[in-house]
Amino acid sequence: MSSTRSSARLIRLLSSVVLLALGTTVLTSCDDHPSRAKAHDARGTALDGGMQSEAEISFEHAQVGAEYWVSLPQTGNRSAKPLTLLDAEITQVPAGVKVLEYKAVSGNDTEGHAMGVSLTGADAGEIERARDVAGRPVRVKAHRVSDVYYLARVKVTGTVHGSLDDCRYRYRQGSTEYRQDLPCVTRIRLGAPLKLRD
């Protein structure tokens, strides 16, 4: 009888501990994340990707082991309020290509938006020398195109199947952070190396 009573007491005690643990988990989940999740999930519509969002860029001279700069669309603010660009990335990277880093530069330093694929190193010239502002906020006025654009430094690791697709931008407008995906397609394939001019 006493062993039955103590077993029942132990079961009640364990049930209370489990319910208390579950309650704590639920409370922690609700208290910790709602505003962050909401800000992170806010989907924006203020950006415009211009011509590059409407075109497919092809580069058929890639070499295994070589590194290239791939440009992302230069964004415009099509809304009636200013915004601040925070960062950008390519969301779909095929096998055979590895993204090493992102860079953000002003078109004023590179004679305009270097749309396409360029070799890294001395052959990339102005892109390499341009001041990198990635990680710094970039203010874009209402109905204006940003003078800053983003580039991805990629390394070709093997045969490339597929394209680098979809560019995701994060920006702040007012007190809300948004993310917006813009179409972008860069097709890289192995082929004869480009002959560089002296």
CORGISUL-V292093 format. One record per residue. RES is the residue in three letters. SS is DSSP state (2 for helix, 1 for strand, 0 for the rest). Layout:
BEGIN
res: <RES & RES>
ss: <SS & SS>
END
This chain:
BEGIN
res: <MET & SER & SER & THR & ARG & SER & SER & ALA & ARG & LEU & ILE & ARG & LEU & LEU & SER & SER & VAL & VAL & LEU & LEU & ALA & LEU & GLY & THR & THR & VAL & LEU & THR & SER & CYS & ASP & ASP & HIS & PRO & SER & ARG & ALA & LYS & ALA & HIS & ASP & ALA & ARG & GLY & THR & ALA & LEU & ASP & GLY & GLY & MET & GLN & SER & GLU & ALA & GLU & ILE & SER & PHE & GLU & HIS & ALA & GLN & VAL & GLY & ALA & GLU & TYR & TRP & VAL & SER & LEU & PRO & GLN & THR & GLY & ASN & ARG & SER & ALA & LYS & PRO & LEU & THR & LEU & LEU & ASP & ALA & GLU & ILE & THR & GLN & VAL & PRO & ALA & GLY & VAL & LYS & VAL & LEU & GLU & TYR & LYS & ALA & VAL & SER & GLY & ASN & ASP & THR & GLU & GLY & HIS & ALA & MET & GLY & VAL & SER & LEU & THR & GLY & ALA & ASP & ALA & GLY & GLU & ILE & GLU & ARG & ALA & ARG & ASP & VAL & ALA & GLY & ARG & PRO & VAL & ARG & VAL & LYS & ALA & HIS & ARG & VAL & SER & ASP & VAL & TYR & TYR & LEU & ALA & ARG & VAL & LYS & VAL & THR & GLY & THR & VAL & HIS & GLY & SER & LEU & ASP & ASP & CYS & ARG & TYR & ARG & TYR & ARG & GLN & GLY & SER & THR & GLU & TYR & ARG & GLN & ASP & LEU & PRO & CYS & VAL & THR & ARG & ILE & ARG & LEU & GLY & ALA & PRO & LEU & LYS & LEU & ARG & ASP>
ss: <0 & 2 & 2 & 2 & 2 & 2 & 2 & 2 & 2 & 2 & 2 & 2 & 2 & 2 & 2 & 2 & 2 & 2 & 2 & 2 & 2 & 2 & 2 & 2 & 2 & 2 & 2 & 2 & 2 & 2 & 2 & 2 & 2 & 2 & 2 & 2 & 2 & 2 & 2 & 2 & 2 & 0 & 1 & 0 & 0 & 0 & 1 & 1 & 0 & 2 & 2 & 2 & 2 & 2 & 0 & 1 & 1 & 1 & 1 & 1 & 1 & 1 & 0 & 0 & 0 & 0 & 1 & 1 & 1 & 1 & 1 & 0 & 0 & 0 & 0 & 1 & 1 & 0 & 0 & 0 & 0 & 0 & 1 & 1 & 1 & 1 & 1 & 1 & 1 & 1 & 1 & 1 & 0 & 0 & 0 & 0 & 1 & 1 & 1 & 1 & 1 & 1 & 1 & 1 & 1 & 1 & 0 & 0 & 0 & 0 & 0 & 0 & 0 & 0 & 0 & 0 & 1 & 1 & 1 & 0 & 2 & 2 & 2 & 2 & 0 & 2 & 2 & 2 & 2 & 0 & 0 & 0 & 0 & 0 & 0 & 0 & 0 & 1 & 1 & 1 & 0 & 0 & 0 & 1 & 1 & 0 & 0 & 1 & 1 & 1 & 1 & 1 & 1 & 1 & 1 & 1 & 0 & 0 & 0 & 0 & 0 & 0 & 0 & 1 & 1 & 1 & 1 & 1 & 1 & 1 & 1 & 1 & 1 & 0 & 0 & 1 & 1 & 1 & 1 & 1 & 1 & 1 & 1 & 1 & 1 & 1 & 1 & 1 & 1 & 1 & 0 & 0 & 0 & 0 & 0 & 0 & 0 & 0>
END
